[in-house]
Amino acid sequence: MIGNSERLTDSEIGERLRLAREGVRLTQKQAADVIGAARTTIVAIEQGKRRIQIDELQKLATSYRTSANAILRREAIHLDMVPRFRKLDDSNDDDVERATRLLNDLVSAEVELENALGVSRARNYPPERPILPGEVRTQAEQDAQELRDWLGLGPGPITDIVSILDLQLGIRVYVRPLQGKVSGLFSYDEAVGACILLNANHPYERLAQTGAHELAHVVSTRRQPEVLTEDERFMSREERYANIFQRNFITPARAVRQRFAEITAGQSHLTRRHVILLSHTFGVSREAMVRRLEELTLAREGTWDWFQGNGGITDAQVREVLGDMPRPDISVASRGLVPPRLALLAREAWKKELYSEGQLARLLHLDRHGIREVLDGAEREESEADELVKILR
């Protein structure tokens, strides 16, 4: 790790200022107005040809929604994922813009903590499988099953998509409330790896589907940033691949067929009770389950539409069937909004007094209550430290 005392070069500071300016969509002229200078001054600063003054840095940092300390910290990393996503999404949708900036900030925060602690994230990505010519269905189905086998998941349901992405594959994944129509985002950067942001406002069933959808992009098109929204209308080959991969990863055909046979044994009609038990088993919505049954020809095409036209499958009916039976759920609310590995980094940085509680809260976009949940018990862990349980390196 490079010490804090080593000063960044003017070129490095200029590049960080450029990325911060583009992140808040300010022009060079608008930035120049902030410090009462000509646009050419901002150009020279960003190119490292003119050293910025401390008062100019403070004014610009405030306008860029950051701090002078964040710009100058040697450990800090500044990424350009926001501009890349903006080029991908020409609509300039404000909700997408906010979500991409949040992903950018969270990735930067995690890498900064890694740098401060002198650690790095191990990547355990599956081999990249570019989408081949022809129909994508067969390849997506095969790739999904091979990844399940590679991860050793067996035929069982996916009960915690976040831990699979974060701990097993080494993908940087975050679950935060997102506004509007954004379901998830994916980006890949050679320096920091694969990064995924999921919408915490969505129920687990949908969140898991989005996570598996974005995982498909890690497998097939990881160098192409992607924004998944609720009202996708244009279906590219890449999106068709991702949707088919997602269904086969979460509800593998053989496991669904076997469970379906067990639940419906000796019965002549598919009932609401069957659907409820199957959707509970695989942790997917009732609609997703029925449509998967239709896809596997275990139910007639139009079965879901029939249920919908005849009163649907209600939450009250689910309670009648399942009672208080726990549902597959990663319990985002109880775990908090920080994935397991990032929470450990934050706790270690706080115990070593590298960052204060307030600094970590700002870095991770958490309020005081949120950061205290992350740090809860860290002080007790430190006081209980003993040579007997020290990790051997």
N, C-alpha and C positions, 0 to 999 in steps of 0.2 A: 504494500500500500504506500502511496506517495503522501508524505506528510502535508498538513495544512499550511505549513510555513512556506512551501514552494509556490511562488506566485504564478498565476496563469499568464500566458503571453497575451499581448494586445490582440492578436489574431483569434485566440481562443475565446477571449471575452467578447470580441466583436461577433463571432459566430453564435455564441450563446444569446447575445442581444438580438441578433437577427431572428433566430428561432423563436424567442419569446415574443418578439413583435409580430411575427407571422401568426403565432398561436392565438393572438387576440385580434387579428385581422386589422391591424393598423398599417397605413402606408408609411413610407419613409418621410413624406412631407408632413404627415400628422405627428410622427415622432419628433421631427425637427421642431415643430411648433411647441412641443412640450418643453423643450430646453431653450427655446428662443434662438434657434440657429437655422442656417440654410440646410436644404435637403442634402447638399453635397457633404455637409459635416457628418450626417448620419451614414452616408455611403462610406466615407473614409473611416469612421469608427467601426462599422461592421466588417470592413475589409482589413482591419488591423493596421491601417496606415496613420491613424491619429489616436493617441491615448485619451481615453475618456476621463473626465474629471469626476471626483467623488460626488459632487452635487448633481451633476448631469446623470450619473449612474442611479442615484437615489430617485430622481424624478422619473427617469425612464422605467425603472423597475416598478414603481408604483403604477404607472400607466399600463405596464405589461402584466399587472396582477401577480407580481412576484416580489422578491426582495433583493436588495443588493447582495446580501449574504448568500442567497441561493445562486445568484449569478457567479459569485467569486469562489464558492466552495470547491476545492479541488475534487472532493469525492462526488460532487453532483454531476449528473449526466443530463444532457439536454437533447431531446430527440425531435425529429421532424415528421412524426407520424401524422400529426394534424394536417399539415399541408398535403401530404400524400393522400389522406382520406378525402380532403376537400376536392382534389383533382378527380377522385373516383366518383364523388357524388356532386354532380353539377347543379343540383337543386339548391345547394347552400342552406338546407334545412337547419334551423336553429337547434332543434333537438339532437340531430346527428352531430352538429358542430360541438355542442356541449359534451356529448358522450365521447367523442374522439379526443377532446381536450382532456377529459377526465382519465381516459385510458393512458394518454401520453404522460400525465402527471403521476399516475400510480406506478407505471413502469419505471419512470425516472426515480421515484421515491424508493422503490425496492432496490434498484441498482445502486443508488447512493448509499443505502444501508449496507449492502454487500461490500461496497468499496471501503466504507468506514470500518467494517469488521474484518476486512481482509479475507472474505470468502467469495466463492463463485457458485453459480447454479449449475448443477450437472444436468445435461440434456439427455433424455432417453427417448428421443423421437423415433417413431417407426420409419423405415425406409420410405423415401418419397416415391409415390406412384402416380406419375403424370397420367392424365386422362387420355386414353387411346382412341383412335378413330373408331367409328361405328357406334352402336347402341351402348349407352353407359350403364344400363341396369345390371348386366352380368358382372361387369368390373366392380361396381359399387357394392354389390352383394358379397362378392368374393373378398374384396378388400376389408369390408367390415368384419366378416367372420375371421379372416386371418389376423386382424388386429386383436379381436377378442382372444383368440388362441395365443397370440404372442404375449398378451398381458396376463394370461392364465386366469381369465374370468370364468371359464366354464360356461354352463348353460343358464346360470342364474341371472336374476334381474340386476340392473345397474342401480344400486342404492345410494351412491354418492359420486356423482359425476365430477364434482369439484376436486375431491381427493385423487381421483384417477388422473385428471389433467395436471394437477399441481404436484402431487407427490410421486406418482408412478411414472409420468411422462416428462416432468420437469418443465411444463408449460406455465407461463406466468398467467394466472387466471384470477379475475376479480369479480365479485358479485356486489353490485351497488344499485340503488334505485335510479332508474333512468326515466327521463320524461318522454311522453308522447309515444310514437310508434316504434321506437328502437327496441329490438329484442336482444341483439348481441352484435359485437364487433370482433373482428379478427385482424391482426397484423403480424407481419414477420419482419424482423430487422436482424441483419447478420450479427450486430454487436450484442443484442439483448435476447434474440431468439423469438419464439412464437408467443404471442400475447392475445388474451381473450378477455372480453368484458361482457358479463351477463347481467340481465335486468332482474334485480332483487324484488321488484314489484310483481313479478310473475309467479304463479304457483309452481311447486317443484316439478310437476309433470312437464310443464312447458319449458322451464329452465333447463331441465335435463335434455329435452329435445334440442334446444338451442345449443347447449354445450356440445352435444354429439354432432350437430350440424357444422359448428365451427371446427370441431376436430376433423371432420372430413376435409376441410381446407388445409389443415396441417398435413394430412396424408397426400393430398392431390395437387393443390395449387398454393403452397404456403408462401410464395413470394408475391402473391397478389392480394392486397388488402381488401377486406370485405365488410360491408355493413348489412346486417339482416334486419329488415323491417317487417311490420305486420302485413302491409299491403303490397307485397312483392307481386307484380303482374307479369313482368317479362321474365321468362324462365330460361336462362342460358343453360348450356350443357353442364357447366360447372355447378349451377344451382340444382339441376336435376340430379346430378351425381351426389351432391351433398344431402339432398332430401332422402334419396334411396339409401345412402350409407347410414344416415341417422336412424331410419326405421329398422334397418337390419342390425345395427349395433345395439340398439335399446331393446328391440323385440326380435331376436334371432328366430328365423323360420322354424327350425327344428324344435326349439324350446317352446314356441307358441303352439305348434301342432301337438306336442306331447301334453302340455298343460290343458289344452282345449279338449283333447281326448279324455283326460282324467276327469275334468269337471263336467263334461256333457255325457259321460258314459251312461248308456241305457235311456237317453232322452231323445225326443223326436224334434223338438224345436229349440231354437236359441232364445233364451229368456233374458230379462233384465238382470236377474241374479247371476247368470253366467257371465255377462258383460262386466258386472261390478267386481266379481271375484277375479276375473282375468286382468282387468285394468289395475286392480289393487296389487296383484302379484307382480306385474311388470312396471308399476309406478308410472303409468301413462294415463291420459285422460280417457273417459269413456268413448268419446268420438274417435280418438287415435286408435283405440283398441279395436273398435268395430271396423274401421276402415282398413286396419291391418288384416283382420279376418277376411274381409272382402278381397283384399289383394292376394291372400293365400288361398282363395276359393274355399275357405272354411265357412263362409257365409255368402249368401247371394248378393250380387251387386245391388245397391240401393237399400240395404238393410238399415244403415244408420238413418237414412231419410225416412224410412218407415217408422223407426222409433221416435224420431222427431215429430212426425205427423200424428203420432198417437200418444202424446203426453210426455215424450222424452224420457230420460232417466234422471231423476231428481236427486238432490242431496239427501232429502228425507228418505228416499228408497235406499240410498247407500248406507245410511245410518241403520236402517232396519236390517240390512244384510250383514254389515260389518260390526255394528255395535261400537264398542270402544277399542276395537282392534287397531293397533298402531299402524300407520301408513308408512311406506318407504319415503323417507324425507331426510334431506341433509340438514334440516333445521338451521337454515341460514340465520334466522332471527336470534336463536339461542347461541349459535356459535359466534355471531358478530359478523361484521362486514369485511374482515381481514382474513384471507386464506391461511391455513395452518403454518406454512413455512414463513410467510411474511410476518405473522404474529410473533414467531420465535425470534426473528431478526430484530423486530422492534423492542421486544423485551430485553434481549441481550444488549442492544445499544443503550437502553435506558439504565440497565444494571451497571454497565461500564461507564456511565455518566458521559457518554458521547453526545447524547441528545437529552433535552429536558422533555417533560410531559407535553408542554405547550408546543415545542418544536416538532415532536412526533405527530401531534394532532394536526398541525398545519401541513406537514409533509404528506400524511396519509388521508387528508381531507376528512377528518373525523372531528366531532365535537368533543367536549371534555368528557362527557359520559361515555362516548364510544372508545376513547383512548384509555380510559380507566378500566373498561372491560378487558381490553387487550392486555393491560399491564397488571391486572388483578392477580395477586399471589406471587408476582416476581420478586418482591422484597423478601417474602418468606422463603422462597427458593434459595436466595442468596444467603440468608442467615442459617439455613439448614445444610449448606454446602459441607461436604466431608470428603476427605481423601479417598475413603473406601468406595464412594460412588463416582469418583472422578473418571471422565471418559479418557481412555487410553488412546493416544495418537501415535 
